[in-house]
Amino acid sequence: MEMLTVNRASSRRDPADMRRFRVKHALRSLEDALMLLGAQPAEGIDTTALERVRDDLVIVLRLAEAECR
């Protein structure tokens, strides 16, 4: 029964909270990927593109967090 309560509570979350959650996790995943690639990226992977996406996600996250205040 407790599990149902948790699911109902999470379904009532603010859509803005869910967007921030997703952006934070996407950002974390990109940062992890860049760390794993390190100084020697695999052939065919453009790390500059990943870095640009990461930088864009940082901006999106800052704007989303600013909206909540």
Rosetta silent file (secondary structure, phi, psi, omega in degrees, C-alpha in Angstrom):
SEQUENCE: MEMLTVNRASSRRDPADMRRFRVKHALRSLEDALMLLGAQPAEGIDTTALERVRDDLVIVLRLAEAECR
SCORE:     score description
SCORE:     0.000 S_00000001
   1 L     0.000  -34.318  179.605    0.000    0.000    0.000 S_00000001
   2 H   -62.430  -37.110 -179.762    2.884    2.341    0.714 S_00000001
   3 H   -60.988  -38.981  178.079    4.131    1.931   -2.856 S_00000001
   4 H   -63.562  -38.373  178.700    0.841    3.264   -4.233 S_00000001
   5 H   -63.160  -42.829  179.210    1.151    6.357   -2.083 S_00000001
   6 H   -63.329  -43.632  179.899    4.629    7.063   -3.438 S_00000001
   7 H   -64.149  -40.774  177.795    3.454    6.662   -7.040 S_00000001
   8 H   -64.807  -41.272 -179.517    0.515    9.005   -6.528 S_00000001
   9 H   -64.370  -41.477 -179.351    2.736   11.610   -4.902 S_00000001
  10 H   -70.286  -29.134  179.658    5.236   11.480   -7.746 S_00000001
  11 H   -73.396  -17.506  179.534    2.488   11.755  -10.366 S_00000001
  12 L   -93.746    5.933  179.825    1.351   15.025   -8.804 S_00000001
  13 L   -62.396  151.917  176.576    4.747   16.645   -9.153 S_00000001
  14 L   -65.178  133.713  179.071    4.985   19.965  -10.827 S_00000001
  15 H   -56.207  -33.034  178.094    5.889   19.572  -14.523 S_00000001
  16 H   -65.179  -36.629  176.513    8.674   22.128  -14.032 S_00000001
  17 H   -63.835  -40.936  179.754   10.184   19.896  -11.326 S_00000001
  18 H   -65.911  -39.265  178.129   10.143   16.950  -13.705 S_00000001
  19 H   -63.978  -45.150  178.478   11.836   18.985  -16.446 S_00000001
  20 H   -60.876  -42.187  178.906   14.581   20.108  -14.045 S_00000001
  21 H   -58.778  -46.134 -178.947   15.033   16.518  -12.874 S_00000001
  22 H   -66.578  -40.835  179.533   15.438   15.312  -16.463 S_00000001
  23 H   -65.648  -42.462  178.450   17.830   18.120  -17.410 S_00000001
  24 H   -59.832  -42.761 -179.145   19.960   17.449  -14.305 S_00000001
  25 H   -71.648  -35.303  175.640   20.212   13.770  -15.166 S_00000001
  26 H   -64.892  -42.000  178.312   20.983   14.463  -18.816 S_00000001
  27 H   -62.579  -45.367  179.106   23.706   16.866  -17.726 S_00000001
  28 H   -61.237  -40.699  179.802   25.146   14.317  -15.312 S_00000001
  29 H   -64.470  -41.866  178.098   25.144   11.660  -18.041 S_00000001
  30 H   -64.759  -42.537  178.732   26.991   13.934  -20.467 S_00000001
  31 H   -62.873  -40.250  177.227   29.555   14.851  -17.830 S_00000001
  32 H   -62.795  -43.364  179.914   30.074   11.157  -17.063 S_00000001
  33 H   -62.309  -42.965  179.634   30.507   10.371  -20.756 S_00000001
  34 H   -65.018  -37.898  177.072   33.069   13.139  -21.173 S_00000001
  35 H   -65.370  -41.640 -179.889   35.019   11.890  -18.151 S_00000001
  36 H   -65.510  -36.603  178.821   34.999    8.339  -19.503 S_00000001
  37 H   -69.450  -33.237  177.226   36.222    9.494  -22.884 S_00000001
  38 L    56.166 -147.463 -176.177   39.022   11.422  -21.195 S_00000001
  39 L   -79.234  -16.851 -178.001   41.887   12.723  -23.245 S_00000001
  40 L  -120.953   82.938 -179.663   41.636    9.942  -25.829 S_00000001
  41 L   -66.354  155.499  177.329   38.112    9.801  -27.261 S_00000001
  42 L   -66.385  153.404 -179.081   37.008    6.849  -29.302 S_00000001
  43 L   -60.416  132.564  177.129   37.285    7.139  -33.055 S_00000001
  44 L    89.558   -1.791  179.088   34.353    8.964  -34.589 S_00000001
  45 L  -101.661  121.539  179.794   33.174   10.672  -31.391 S_00000001
  46 L   -92.202   98.603 -177.081   33.218   14.452  -31.545 S_00000001
  47 H   -68.533  -24.492  178.831   33.732   15.517  -27.936 S_00000001
  48 H   -65.609  -34.003  176.541   33.344   19.184  -28.831 S_00000001
  49 H   -66.179  -42.352  176.982   29.733   18.481  -29.777 S_00000001
  50 H   -62.553  -39.376  179.357   29.171   16.765  -26.418 S_00000001
  51 H   -65.580  -38.966  178.109   30.774   19.715  -24.645 S_00000001
  52 H   -64.913  -42.532  178.277   28.498   22.169  -26.467 S_00000001
  53 H   -63.120  -43.181  177.770   25.415   20.165  -25.512 S_00000001
  54 H   -58.055  -47.455  179.929   26.653   20.029  -21.913 S_00000001
  55 H   -61.138  -39.446  177.554   27.149   23.811  -21.872 S_00000001
  56 H   -65.198  -40.593  178.936   23.659   24.318  -23.300 S_00000001
  57 H   -65.427  -34.404  176.269   22.148   22.039  -20.648 S_00000001
  58 H   -60.659  -43.285  179.728   23.878   24.053  -17.928 S_00000001
  59 H   -66.483  -44.367  179.047   22.174   27.179  -19.240 S_00000001
  60 H   -59.645  -42.854  179.930   18.791   25.451  -19.535 S_00000001
  61 H   -64.877  -43.038  177.805   19.100   24.186  -15.966 S_00000001
  62 H   -60.316  -43.431  178.980   20.017   27.635  -14.623 S_00000001
  63 H   -65.037  -41.324 -179.779   17.016   29.178  -16.362 S_00000001
  64 H   -64.997  -40.128  178.782   14.695   26.443  -15.111 S_00000001
  65 H   -69.830  -33.510  178.386   15.928   26.873  -11.547 S_00000001
  66 H   -67.113  -34.253  179.391   15.578   30.653  -11.797 S_00000001
  67 H   -64.380  -28.680 -176.669   11.926   30.258  -12.855 S_00000001
  68 H   -76.256  -19.164 -176.774   11.188   28.379   -9.642 S_00000001
  69 L   -83.007    0.000    0.000   12.292   31.212   -7.424 S_00000001
